Amino acid sequence: MNNTDVKNEQDAVPETEEVKETAAAEEETKAEDKCKKDKKSDAKKLKAEIEELKKALEAEKVRAEEATDKYLRVVAEYDNFRKRSQKEKDAVYGDAVADTVKGIIPIIDNLQYAQKYQDGDREKFAEGVELILSKVPETLEKMNIKMFGEAGEQFNPEIHNAVFHMEDETLGENVIAEVLQCGYMHGDKVIRYAMVKVAN
């Protein structure tokens, strides 16, 4: 081995280390660049995700506002309906009372008129009262009120109230012998049960 070869060999060693350092530096730079690119890419992705979430949040806000608005409208409509129904109910009750009084007023007028002559002819007074009473069923009928309870009818505990029992061979079983108080019905509803005496 001559001196030139030794020298070349020595020179070659530092070059290899230098090359290695340069290569390492280049690798480090590349890694840093890649890291920067990855960070930029991640940042872009994150930004895009945030934008999507913001859009979704805005859409949900709009939907929530619409739902709230719809709910408030329904509540307001129900409140109006409730008030209107109460008003109509009050009006119906008032009308029913007025109609009832209108039906009774002619009877009251006739009774007051008859009262003026109560000290006169007793027979005429009695006839007048009978005439007034004969008009009562007609007046009640106009109000859809029916009188019931007559002697000879079959006893019905759903509409009659038996206050006395008696034995009578001329009458059948559970037959009304006498009506002490008439009953009244409005449609199918009993206003007052007929108070009766029942036979057998």
matplotlib code that plots the C-alpha trace (Angstrom):
import matplotlib.pyplot as plt

x = [0.0, 1.5, 1.1, -1.3, -3.7, -3.5, -4.2, -7.2, -8.5, -8.3, -10.0, -12.7, -13.7, -14.6, -16.5, -18.7, -19.5, -20.2, -22.5, -24.2, -24.8, -26.1, -28.4, -29.6, -30.2, -32.1, -34.2, -34.9, -35.9, -38.1, -39.7, -40.2, -41.8, -44.0, -45.0, -45.8, -47.8, -49.6, -50.3, -51.7, -53.8, -55.0, -55.8, -57.7, -59.7, -60.3, -61.5, -63.8, -65.2, -65.8, -67.5, -69.8, -70.6, -71.4, -73.7, -75.4, -75.7, -77.3, -79.7, -80.6, -81.2, -83.5, -85.4, -85.6, -86.9, -89.5, -90.6, -90.8, -92.8, -95.2, -95.6, -96.4, -99.0, -100.6, -100.7, -102.2, -104.8, -105.8, -106.1, -108.3, -110.4, -110.8, -111.9, -114.3, -115.8, -116.3, -118.0, -120.2, -121.1, -122.0, -124.1, -125.9, -126.7, -128.0, -130.1, -131.5, -132.5, -134.0, -136.0, -137.2, -138.4, -140.1, -142.1, -143.1, -144.0, -147.5, -148.4, -147.2, -149.2, -152.3, -151.9, -151.4, -154.5, -156.5, -155.3, -157.1, -160.4, -159.8, -162.3, -165.0, -166.9, -165.1, -166.3, -165.0, -161.7, -161.3, -162.1, -159.5, -156.8, -157.8, -157.5, -154.0, -153.0, -154.2, -151.8, -148.8, -148.2, -148.2, -145.7, -143.5, -143.7, -142.3, -139.3, -139.0, -140.1, -142.5, -144.7, -145.1, -146.7, -150.3, -152.4, -152.6, -149.1, -146.6, -144.1, -140.6, -137.9, -135.8, -138.5, -140.8, -140.2, -142.5, -143.3, -146.3, -147.2, -150.8, -152.7, -155.5, -156.9, -158.5, -155.0, -152.1, -148.7, -146.4, -149.1, -149.3, -152.4, -152.0, -149.6, -148.7, -146.4, -145.9, -142.5, -140.7, -138.2, -136.1, -135.4, -134.1, -133.0, -135.2, -135.6, -137.9, -139.0, -142.7, -143.8, -146.2, -148.2, -147.7, -150.2, -149.4]
y = [0.0, 3.3, 6.7, 7.9, 5.0, 5.8, 9.4, 8.6, 6.3, 8.9, 11.5, 9.0, 8.6, 12.2, 12.4, 9.5, 11.1, 14.4, 12.6, 10.9, 14.1, 15.8, 12.9, 13.0, 16.7, 16.2, 13.4, 15.7, 18.5, 16.1, 14.9, 18.5, 19.3, 16.2, 17.1, 20.7, 19.3, 16.9, 19.6, 21.8, 19.0, 18.2, 21.8, 22.0, 18.9, 20.2, 23.5, 21.7, 19.6, 22.7, 24.4, 21.4, 21.3, 25.0, 24.4, 21.5, 23.6, 26.4, 24.0, 22.5, 26.0, 26.8, 23.5, 24.2, 27.7, 26.3, 23.7, 26.3, 28.6, 25.7, 24.7, 28.3, 28.6, 25.3, 26.6, 29.9, 28.1, 25.8, 28.7, 30.6, 27.4, 26.9, 30.5, 30.3, 27.0, 28.5, 31.5, 29.3, 27.1, 30.2, 31.5, 28.2, 28.0, 31.6, 30.9, 27.7, 29.7, 32.5, 30.0, 28.2, 31.4, 32.5, 29.3, 29.7, 33.5, 33.0, 30.6, 33.0, 35.8, 33.7, 32.8, 36.4, 37.3, 34.6, 35.7, 39.1, 37.1, 34.7, 36.4, 36.3, 33.3, 30.2, 28.0, 30.5, 30.8, 27.0, 26.9, 29.5, 27.5, 24.4, 26.2, 27.4, 23.9, 22.4, 24.7, 23.5, 20.2, 22.2, 24.7, 21.9, 20.0, 23.1, 22.8, 19.0, 18.2, 15.4, 14.7, 11.1, 8.9, 7.8, 5.4, 2.0, 2.1, -0.6, 0.5, 1.2, 1.9, 3.8, 6.6, 6.0, 6.4, 4.1, 5.8, 3.5, -0.1, -1.4, -4.6, -4.4, -7.5, -5.3, -4.2, -6.3, -6.8, -3.8, -1.5, 2.2, 2.7, 6.4, 9.2, 11.6, 13.7, 13.7, 13.0, 15.1, 14.1, 16.1, 13.7, 10.6, 12.4, 12.2, 15.7, 14.5, 10.9, 10.3, 9.7, 6.9, 4.4, 0.8, -2.1, -5.7]
z = [0.0, -1.0, 0.6, -2.1, -1.3, 2.4, 1.8, -0.5, 2.1, 4.8, 2.6, 1.7, 5.4, 6.1, 2.9, 3.9, 7.3, 5.6, 3.1, 6.0, 7.8, 4.7, 4.0, 7.6, 7.4, 4.1, 5.8, 8.7, 6.4, 4.4, 7.7, 8.8, 5.5, 5.7, 9.2, 8.1, 5.2, 7.5, 10.0, 7.2, 5.9, 9.4, 10.0, 6.7, 7.6, 11.1, 9.7, 7.2, 10.1, 12.2, 9.3, 8.8, 12.5, 12.4, 9.5, 11.3, 14.5, 12.5, 10.8, 14.3, 15.6, 12.8, 13.4, 17.1, 16.5, 14.1, 16.6, 19.4, 17.1, 16.2, 19.9, 20.9, 18.1, 19.2, 22.8, 21.7, 19.5, 22.3, 24.7, 22.2, 21.7, 25.5, 26.0, 23.0, 24.2, 27.7, 26.2, 24.1, 27.1, 29.1, 26.3, 25.8, 29.6, 29.5, 26.5, 28.1, 31.2, 29.1, 27.0, 30.2, 31.8, 28.5, 28.6, 32.2, 32.0, 30.4, 33.2, 35.9, 34.2, 34.2, 37.8, 38.8, 36.8, 38.5, 41.9, 41.4, 41.3, 44.1, 46.4, 43.8, 42.4, 43.7, 40.8, 38.2, 40.1, 40.1, 36.4, 35.7, 37.6, 35.8, 32.5, 33.5, 34.6, 31.3, 29.5, 31.5, 29.5, 26.3, 27.6, 28.9, 25.6, 23.9, 26.2, 25.4, 29.0, 29.5, 32.5, 33.5, 36.2, 36.0, 38.1, 36.4, 34.9, 35.7, 38.4, 37.0, 39.7, 37.1, 36.9, 39.8, 43.5, 45.6, 48.9, 49.9, 49.3, 49.5, 48.9, 46.3, 44.6, 41.8, 40.7, 39.3, 40.9, 40.9, 39.5, 40.4, 42.6, 43.1, 41.9, 44.7, 42.6, 38.8, 37.4, 34.7, 32.0, 29.6, 26.7, 28.5, 31.6, 34.7, 36.2, 39.0, 39.8, 40.1, 43.7, 43.7, 45.8, 44.5, 44.8, 45.7]

ax = plt.figure().add_subplot(projection="3d")
ax.plot(x, y, z, "-o")
ax.set_aspect("equal")
plt.show()
